């Protein structure tokens, strides 16, 4: 089972609070990095069954149904947190009745092994909470 990012732990919250207290309030300007406002969260149990299947395949190392599965996700939209090249990888979540790959994906991060789910082809993402 995948482990969500460490920011959800007390240490991550403490680090965030210390930055706010030391650096002061953060204000948005036109020159700021892309927003992660479109990143929400979703309980593992609330994912569609096909997303569970995809996460199981990822944990098993495949085989995957599409050649594109496991390829680098470049985060061109800038919705996910900024990371170095090759950090994110994408996998198809089968859409029943679709003749194509559809819009649903799981995008994983390498270092902290986070899993993101998108049902709208990268317009928004939900961080998968494996604890609920």
C-alpha positions in Angstrom: 0.0 0.0 0.0 1.3 3.5 -0.9 2.1 6.0 1.9 0.7 9.6 1.4 3.1 12.6 1.5 4.8 13.4 4.8 3.2 16.9 4.8 0.2 15.2 6.4 2.2 14.2 9.4 2.8 16.4 12.4 6.3 17.1 11.3 5.1 18.5 8.0 2.6 20.7 9.7 5.2 21.9 12.2 7.5 22.8 9.3 4.8 24.7 7.5 3.9 26.6 10.7 7.6 27.5 11.3 7.9 28.9 7.8 4.8 31.0 8.4 6.0 32.4 11.7 9.5 33.0 10.5 8.8 34.3 7.1 5.5 36.1 7.9 2.3 36.0 5.8 2.5 34.8 2.2 0.8 37.0 -0.3 0.0 36.1 -3.9 1.3 38.1 -6.8 1.2 37.7 -10.5 4.8 36.5 -10.4 4.1 33.5 -8.1 4.5 29.9 -9.1 1.4 28.0 -10.5 -1.3 27.5 -7.9 -1.9 24.1 -6.3 -5.4 25.2 -5.4 -6.9 22.5 -7.7 -5.3 19.8 -5.6 -7.8 18.4 -3.1 -7.9 15.0 -1.3 -9.9 11.9 -1.7 -10.3 8.8 0.6 -9.0 5.6 -1.0 -12.4 4.1 -0.3 -14.1 6.8 -2.3 -12.1 6.1 -5.5 -13.8 4.2 -8.3 -13.1 0.5 -8.4 -11.0 0.9 -11.5 -8.6 3.3 -9.6 -8.1 0.6 -7.0 -7.2 -1.8 -9.8 -4.7 0.7 -11.2 -3.1 1.2 -7.8 -2.8 -2.5 -7.3 -1.1 -2.8 -10.7 1.3 0.0 -9.8 2.2 -1.8 -6.5 2.7 -5.0 -8.5 4.8 -3.4 -11.2 2.4 -4.2 -13.9 1.5 -5.4 -16.5 -0.3 -2.3 -17.6 -3.1 -2.1 -20.2 -1.6 0.8 -22.2 1.9 1.5 -23.5 1.7 5.1 -22.0 1.2 3.7 -18.5 4.3 4.4 -16.3 5.6 7.2 -18.5 6.8 10.5 -17.1 4.1 13.0 -16.3 5.6 16.4 -17.0 3.1 18.5 -14.9 2.8 21.0 -17.8 -0.4 22.3 -16.3 1.4 23.2 -13.1 -1.4 21.9 -10.9 0.7 19.4 -8.9 3.6 20.6 -6.7 6.7 21.5 -8.7 9.3 18.7 -8.8 12.2 17.8 -10.9 11.9 16.1 -14.3 11.0 12.5 -14.0 9.5 12.8 -10.5 5.9 12.0 -11.6 4.5 9.1 -13.6 1.1 8.6 -15.0 -1.2 5.5 -15.2 -4.6 5.0 -16.9 -7.7 4.4 -14.8 -10.0 2.4 -17.1 -13.3 4.2 -17.9 -16.0 1.6 -18.5 -17.6 2.0 -21.9 -14.8 4.2 -23.3 -13.1 3.3 -26.6 -10.1 5.3 -25.6 -8.0 5.7 -22.4 -10.5 8.2 -21.2 -9.7 11.1 -18.9 -9.0 9.3 -15.6 -5.5 8.9 -14.4 -3.4 8.1 -11.3 -0.2 10.2 -11.1 2.4 9.0 -8.7 5.4 10.8 -7.2 8.7 9.0 -6.7 10.3 10.3 -3.5 7.5 10.3 -1.0 5.3 7.9 -3.1 2.2 10.1 -3.2 -0.7 9.1 -5.4 -2.9 11.7 -7.1 -6.2 10.9 -8.9 -7.7 13.0 -11.7 -11.0 12.3 -13.3 -10.8 15.3 -15.7 -7.5 14.8 -17.6 -5.2 16.9 -15.4 -7.6 19.8 -14.8 -7.6 19.0 -11.1 -6.1 16.4 -8.8 -7.0 14.8 -5.5 -4.3 13.4 -3.3 -5.3 9.9 -2.3 -5.6 9.4 1.5 -4.9 5.7 2.0 -5.9 5.9 5.6 -9.6 6.2 5.0 
